[in-house]
Amino acid sequence: MDQLYNFISTVGFKLMQEDKLAIYEAVGWIIASLPMEMAATTLRKYAVDIFTIIQSVQGTTPQHNQIIIGQLLL
């Protein structure tokens, strides 16, 4: 999971939207199969990055939802 996290963190922004969605879906399946404590730690690690992006743009413009979606999926 650490290698996948490093890949997403460093190369993820270069991927096409469909590829990102597929990777995050796969990460979700992996996290779901982990023991509860490990799943919680891993989910927190991935979620913090997403929440940071949301918080940095939230409320800056009337279209902030579209900006957030663009940042997460592009």
The first five atom37 places (N, CA, C, CB, O) and aatype in JSON, in Angstrom:
{
  "aatype": [12, 3, 5, 10, 18, 2, 13, 9, 15, 16, 19, 7, 13, 11, 10, 12, 5, 6, 3, 11, 10, 0, 9, 18, 6, 0, 19, 7, 17, 9, 9, 0, 15, 10, 14, 12, 6, 12, 0, 0, 16, 16, 10, 1, 11, 18, 0, 19, 3, 9, 13, 16, 9, 9, 5, 15, 19, 5, 7, 16, 16, 14, 5, 8, 2, 5, 9, 9, 9, 7, 5, 10, 10, 10],
  "atom_mask": [
    [1, 1, 1, 1, 1],
    [1, 1, 1, 1, 1],
    [1, 1, 1, 1, 1],
    [1, 1, 1, 1, 1],
    [1, 1, 1, 1, 1],
    [1, 1, 1, 1, 1],
    [1, 1, 1, 1, 1],
    [1, 1, 1, 1, 1],
    [1, 1, 1, 1, 1],
    [1, 1, 1, 1, 1],
    [1, 1, 1, 1, 1],
    [1, 1, 1, 0, 1],
    [1, 1, 1, 1, 1],
    [1, 1, 1, 1, 1],
    [1, 1, 1, 1, 1],
    [1, 1, 1, 1, 1],
    [1, 1, 1, 1, 1],
    [1, 1, 1, 1, 1],
    [1, 1, 1, 1, 1],
    [1, 1, 1, 1, 1],
    [1, 1, 1, 1, 1],
    [1, 1, 1, 1, 1],
    [1, 1, 1, 1, 1],
    [1, 1, 1, 1, 1],
    [1, 1, 1, 1, 1],
    [1, 1, 1, 1, 1],
    [1, 1, 1, 1, 1],
    [1, 1, 1, 0, 1],
    [1, 1, 1, 1, 1],
    [1, 1, 1, 1, 1],
    [1, 1, 1, 1, 1],
    [1, 1, 1, 1, 1],
    [1, 1, 1, 1, 1],
    [1, 1, 1, 1, 1],
    [1, 1, 1, 1, 1],
    [1, 1, 1, 1, 1],
    [1, 1, 1, 1, 1],
    [1, 1, 1, 1, 1],
    [1, 1, 1, 1, 1],
    [1, 1, 1, 1, 1],
    [1, 1, 1, 1, 1],
    [1, 1, 1, 1, 1],
    [1, 1, 1, 1, 1],
    [1, 1, 1, 1, 1],
    [1, 1, 1, 1, 1],
    [1, 1, 1, 1, 1],
    [1, 1, 1, 1, 1],
    [1, 1, 1, 1, 1],
    [1, 1, 1, 1, 1],
    [1, 1, 1, 1, 1],
    [1, 1, 1, 1, 1],
    [1, 1, 1, 1, 1],
    [1, 1, 1, 1, 1],
    [1, 1, 1, 1, 1],
    [1, 1, 1, 1, 1],
    [1, 1, 1, 1, 1],
    [1, 1, 1, 1, 1],
    [1, 1, 1, 1, 1],
    [1, 1, 1, 0, 1],
    [1, 1, 1, 1, 1],
    [1, 1, 1, 1, 1],
    [1, 1, 1, 1, 1],
    [1, 1, 1, 1, 1],
    [1, 1, 1, 1, 1],
    [1, 1, 1, 1, 1],
    [1, 1, 1, 1, 1],
    [1, 1, 1, 1, 1],
    [1, 1, 1, 1, 1],
    [1, 1, 1, 1, 1],
    [1, 1, 1, 0, 1],
    [1, 1, 1, 1, 1],
    [1, 1, 1, 1, 1],
    [1, 1, 1, 1, 1],
    [1, 1, 1, 1, 1]
  ],
  "atom_positions": [
    [[0.82, -1.19, 0.0], [0.0, 0.0, 0.0], [0.86, 1.26, 0.0], [-0.93, 0.0, 1.2], [0.49, 2.28, -0.59]],
    [[2.02, 1.19, 0.65], [2.88, 2.37, 0.68], [3.39, 2.72, -0.71], [4.05, 2.14, 1.62], [3.46, 3.89, -1.07]],
    [[3.74, 1.7, -1.49], [4.21, 1.95, -2.85], [3.09, 2.53, -3.72], [4.76, 0.65, -3.48], [3.33, 3.44, -4.52]],
    [[1.9, 2.02, -3.56], [0.76, 2.55, -4.31], [0.47, 3.99, -3.91], [-0.49, 1.68, -4.1], [0.17, 4.83, -4.76]],
    [[0.55, 4.27, -2.62], [0.34, 5.64, -2.13], [1.39, 6.59, -2.71], [0.38, 5.68, -0.58], [1.06, 7.69, -3.15]],
    [[2.65, 6.16, -2.72], [3.71, 6.99, -3.3], [3.48, 7.21, -4.78], [5.09, 6.34, -3.07], [3.72, 8.31, -5.29]],
    [[3.03, 6.18, -5.49], [2.74, 6.33, -6.92], [1.64, 7.35, -7.15], [2.34, 4.97, -7.52], [1.78, 8.24, -7.99]],
    [[0.55, 7.23, -6.4], [-0.57, 8.17, -6.56], [-0.14, 9.59, -6.21], [-1.76, 7.74, -5.7], [-0.55, 10.55, -6.86]],
    [[0.67, 9.71, -5.17], [1.11, 11.04, -4.72], [2.04, 11.71, -5.72], [1.8, 10.94, -3.38], [2.0, 12.93, -5.88]],
    [[2.87, 10.93, -6.39], [3.87, 11.53, -7.27], [3.45, 11.55, -8.74], [5.16, 10.79, -7.14], [3.79, 12.49, -9.46]],
    [[2.74, 10.54, -9.19], [2.42, 10.42, -10.61], [0.92, 10.61, -10.87], [2.87, 9.08, -11.14], [0.51, 10.83, -12.01]],
    [[0.12, 10.52, -9.83], [-1.33, 10.54, -9.98], [-1.88, 11.72, -10.75], [0.0, 0.0, 0.0], [-2.84, 11.58, -11.51]],
    [[-1.28, 12.89, -10.57], [-1.79, 14.08, -11.26], [-1.6, 14.01, -12.77], [-1.1, 15.33, -10.72], [-2.24, 14.76, -13.5]],
    [[-0.74, 13.13, -13.25], [-0.5, 13.0, -14.69], [-1.46, 12.01, -15.36], [0.93, 12.57, -14.94], [-1.52, 11.94, -16.58]],
    [[-2.2, 11.25, -14.56], [-3.06, 10.21, -15.1], [-4.36, 10.77, -15.65], [-3.36, 9.17, -14.03], [-4.82, 11.84, -15.25]],
    [[-4.94, 10.04, -16.56], [-6.25, 10.39, -17.1], [-7.3, 10.15, -16.02], [-6.57, 9.56, -18.39], [-7.08, 9.35, -15.1]],
    [[-8.43, 10.83, -16.12], [-9.49, 10.72, -15.12], [-9.95, 9.28, -14.93], [-10.67, 11.6, -15.52], [-10.14, 8.84, -13.8]],
    [[-10.14, 8.54, -16.01], [-10.61, 7.16, -15.92], [-9.6, 6.29, -15.17], [-10.86, 6.59, -17.32], [-9.99, 5.42, -14.4]],
    [[-8.32, 6.53, -15.4], [-7.28, 5.76, -14.73], [-7.26, 6.05, -13.23], [-5.91, 6.06, -15.33], [-7.1, 5.14, -12.42]],
    [[-7.42, 7.33, -12.87], [-7.48, 7.68, -11.45], [-8.66, 7.01, -10.76], [-7.57, 9.2, -11.28], [-8.52, 6.46, -9.67]],
    [[-9.82, 7.06, -11.41], [-10.99, 6.42, -10.84], [-10.78, 4.93, -10.63], [-12.21, 6.66, -11.72], [-11.16, 4.38, -9.6]],
    [[-10.16, 4.28, -11.6], [-9.9, 2.84, -11.49], [-8.92, 2.56, -10.35], [-9.34, 2.29, -12.82], [-9.1, 1.6, -9.6]],
    [[-7.9, 3.39, -10.21], [-6.93, 3.18, -9.13], [-7.58, 3.39, -7.77], [-5.74, 4.13, -9.3], [-7.38, 2.58, -6.87]],
    [[-8.35, 4.45, -7.62], [-9.0, 4.69, -6.33], [-10.03, 3.62, -6.01], [-9.66, 6.07, -6.32], [-10.22, 3.27, -4.85]],
    [[-10.7, 3.11, -7.03], [-11.63, 2.0, -6.8], [-10.88, 0.77, -6.31], [-12.42, 1.67, -8.09], [-11.32, 0.09, -5.38]],
    [[-9.74, 0.47, -6.93], [-8.93, -0.66, -6.5], [-8.41, -0.46, -5.08], [-7.75, -0.86, -7.47], [-8.4, -1.4, -4.29]],
    [[-8.0, 0.75, -4.75], [-7.54, 1.06, -3.39], [-8.68, 0.8, -2.4], [-7.04, 2.53, -3.29], [-8.45, 0.25, -1.33]],
    [[-9.88, 1.2, -2.75], [-11.04, 0.96, -1.89], [-11.27, -0.52, -1.63], [0.0, 0.0, 0.0], [-11.57, -0.92, -0.51]],
    [[-11.13, -1.33, -2.67], [-11.29, -2.78, -2.5], [-10.2, -3.35, -1.61], [-11.28, -3.49, -3.87], [-10.46, -4.21, -0.77]],
    [[-8.99, -2.87, -1.8], [-7.88, -3.35, -0.97], [-8.11, -2.97, 0.49], [-6.53, -2.77, -1.46], [-7.96, -3.8, 1.38]],
    [[-8.48, -1.71, 0.72], [-8.72, -1.25, 2.09], [-9.85, -2.06, 2.73], [-9.05, 0.26, 2.1], [-9.78, -2.41, 3.9]],
    [[-10.88, -2.35, 1.96], [-12.01, -3.12, 2.49], [-11.61, -4.53, 2.92], [-13.13, -3.2, 1.46], [-12.25, -5.12, 3.79]],
    [[-10.56, -5.06, 2.31], [-10.15, -6.43, 2.63], [-9.15, -6.49, 3.79], [-9.54, -7.09, 1.41], [-8.81, -7.57, 4.26]],
    [[-8.67, -5.34, 4.25], [-7.69, -5.31, 5.33], [-8.36, -5.51, 6.69], [-6.92, -3.99, 5.32], [-9.56, -5.25, 6.84]],
    [[-7.59, -5.98, 7.68], [-8.13, -6.01, 9.05], [-8.52, -4.6, 9.47], [-7.09, -6.62, 10.05], [-7.94, -3.62, 9.01]],
    [[-9.52, -4.49, 10.35], [-10.14, -3.22, 10.69], [-9.13, -2.13, 11.09], [-11.12, -3.42, 11.82], [-9.2, -1.02, 10.57]],
    [[-8.2, -2.42, 11.98], [-7.26, -1.39, 12.43], [-6.35, -0.93, 11.29], [-6.41, -1.92, 13.59], [-6.09, 0.27, 11.14]],
    [[-5.88, -1.86, 10.49], [-5.02, -1.5, 9.36], [-5.82, -0.74, 8.31], [-4.39, -2.77, 8.74], [-5.3, 0.19, 7.69]],
    [[-7.07, -1.13, 8.1], [-7.92, -0.44, 7.13], [-8.14, 1.01, 7.54], [-9.27, -1.16, 6.99], [-8.09, 1.91, 6.7]],
    [[-8.38, 1.23, 8.83], [-8.61, 2.59, 9.31], [-7.38, 3.47, 9.1], [-8.99, 2.58, 10.79], [-7.51, 4.61, 8.67]],
    [[-6.22, 2.95, 9.4], [-4.98, 3.71, 9.22], [-4.73, 4.02, 7.75], [-3.8, 2.94, 9.8], [-4.37, 5.14, 7.4]],
    [[-4.93, 3.03, 6.91], [-4.7, 3.22, 5.47], [-5.71, 4.2, 4.88], [-4.78, 1.87, 4.73], [-5.34, 5.07, 4.09]],
    [[-6.97, 4.06, 5.25], [-8.0, 4.97, 4.75], [-7.71, 6.4, 5.18], [-9.39, 4.54, 5.26], [-7.87, 7.33, 4.38]],
    [[-7.29, 6.57, 6.4], [-6.95, 7.91, 6.9], [-5.83, 8.52, 6.06], [-6.53, 7.85, 8.39], [-5.86, 9.71, 5.73]],
    [[-4.84, 7.71, 5.73], [-3.7, 8.19, 4.94], [-4.16, 8.73, 3.58], [-2.67, 7.06, 4.75], [-3.73, 9.8, 3.16]],
    [[-5.01, 7.98, 2.9], [-5.5, 8.4, 1.59], [-6.47, 9.57, 1.7], [-6.17, 7.24, 0.87], [-6.45, 10.48, 0.87]],
    [[-7.32, 9.54, 2.72], [-8.36, 10.56, 2.85], [-7.8, 11.94, 3.2], [-9.35, 10.15, 3.91], [-8.35, 12.95, 2.77]],
    [[-6.72, 11.98, 3.96], [-6.15, 13.27, 4.36], [-5.75, 14.09, 3.13], [-4.93, 13.07, 5.28], [-5.98, 15.3, 3.09]],
    [[-5.16, 13.45, 2.15], [-4.78, 14.16, 0.92], [-6.0, 14.73, 0.21], [-4.02, 13.23, -0.04], [-5.99, 15.87, -0.25]],
    [[-7.06, 13.93, 0.13], [-8.28, 14.39, -0.54], [-8.91, 15.54, 0.24], [-9.28, 13.23, -0.68], [-9.33, 16.53, -0.36]],
    [[-8.97, 15.42, 1.56], [-9.55, 16.49, 2.37], [-8.73, 17.77, 2.31], [-9.68, 16.03, 3.82], [-9.29, 18.87, 2.39]],
    [[-7.43, 17.65, 2.18], [-6.57, 18.83, 2.05], [-6.9, 19.59, 0.78], [-5.09, 18.43, 2.05], [-6.98, 20.82, 0.79]],
    [[-7.1, 18.87, -0.31], [-7.47, 19.51, -1.58], [-8.82, 20.21, -1.44], [-7.52, 18.48, -2.73], [-8.98, 21.35, -1.87]],
    [[-9.78, 19.52, -0.83], [-11.12, 20.1, -0.66], [-11.05, 21.35, 0.2], [-12.08, 19.08, -0.03], [-11.66, 22.37, -0.14]],
    [[-10.33, 21.29, 1.29], [-10.25, 22.43, 2.2], [-9.56, 23.62, 1.55], [-9.51, 22.04, 3.47], [-9.92, 24.77, 1.83]],
    [[-8.58, 23.38, 0.7], [-7.85, 24.49, 0.08], [-8.71, 25.27, -0.91], [-6.62, 23.97, -0.62], [-8.44, 26.44, -1.17]],
    [[-9.76, 24.63, -1.46], [-10.57, 25.3, -2.47], [-11.96, 25.66, -1.96], [-10.69, 24.45, -3.68], [-12.62, 26.52, -2.55]],
    [[-12.41, 25.03, -0.92], [-13.77, 25.19, -0.45], [-14.12, 26.64, -0.16], [-13.99, 24.36, 0.8], [-13.43, 27.32, 0.59]],
    [[-15.18, 27.09, -0.78], [-15.7, 28.41, -0.52], [-14.96, 29.55, -1.2], [0.0, 0.0, 0.0], [-15.28, 30.72, -0.97]],
    [[-13.97, 29.25, -2.04], [-13.22, 30.33, -2.67], [-13.98, 30.96, -3.83], [-11.88, 29.8, -3.17], [-13.77, 32.13, -4.15]],
    [[-14.86, 30.21, -4.47], [-15.67, 30.73, -5.57], [-17.05, 30.09, -5.51], [-14.99, 30.46, -6.96], [-17.24, 29.08, -4.84]],
    [[-18.02, 30.68, -6.2], [-19.34, 30.04, -6.24], [-19.3, 28.66, -6.89], [-20.32, 30.94, -6.98], [-20.16, 27.82, -6.62]],
    [[-18.33, 28.43, -7.72], [-18.22, 27.14, -8.42], [-17.21, 26.22, -7.74], [-17.83, 27.35, -9.87], [-16.6, 25.38, -8.41]],
    [[-17.03, 26.36, -6.43], [-15.97, 25.61, -5.77], [-16.15, 24.1, -5.88], [-15.89, 26.0, -4.32], [-15.15, 23.37, -5.87]],
    [[-17.38, 23.6, -5.99], [-17.57, 22.16, -6.15], [-16.95, 21.68, -7.46], [-19.06, 21.82, -6.12], [-16.33, 20.61, -7.49]],
    [[-17.1, 22.46, -8.52], [-16.5, 22.06, -9.8], [-14.97, 22.09, -9.72], [-16.99, 22.98, -10.93], [-14.29, 21.25, -10.3]],
    [[-14.44, 23.07, -9.0], [-12.98, 23.16, -8.84], [-12.48, 21.95, -8.06], [-12.58, 24.48, -8.1], [-11.46, 21.36, -8.41]],
    [[-13.19, 21.57, -7.0], [-12.79, 20.42, -6.2], [-12.82, 19.16, -7.06], [-13.71, 20.26, -4.98], [-11.88, 18.36, -7.03]],
    [[-13.88, 18.98, -7.8], [-13.98, 17.8, -8.66], [-12.83, 17.79, -9.66], [-15.34, 17.77, -9.39], [-12.22, 16.75, -9.9]],
    [[-12.54, 18.93, -10.24], [-11.43, 19.02, -11.19], [-10.1, 18.7, -10.57], [0.0, 0.0, 0.0], [-9.29, 18.02, -11.19]],
    [[-9.86, 19.17, -9.36], [-8.6, 18.9, -8.68], [-8.45, 17.43, -8.34], [-8.49, 19.73, -7.42], [-7.36, 16.88, -8.44]],
    [[-9.52, 16.79, -7.95], [-9.46, 15.39, -7.54], [-9.39, 14.45, -8.73], [-10.65, 15.06, -6.69], [-8.76, 13.39, -8.64]],
    [[-10.01, 14.81, -9.82], [-10.11, 13.87, -10.93], [-9.2, 14.21, -12.1], [-11.52, 13.81, -11.4], [-9.04, 13.38, -13.0]],
    [[-8.62, 15.37, -12.12], [-7.76, 15.69, -13.27], [-6.32, 15.4, -12.97], [-7.91, 17.14, -13.67], [-5.46, 15.62, -13.82]]
  ]
}
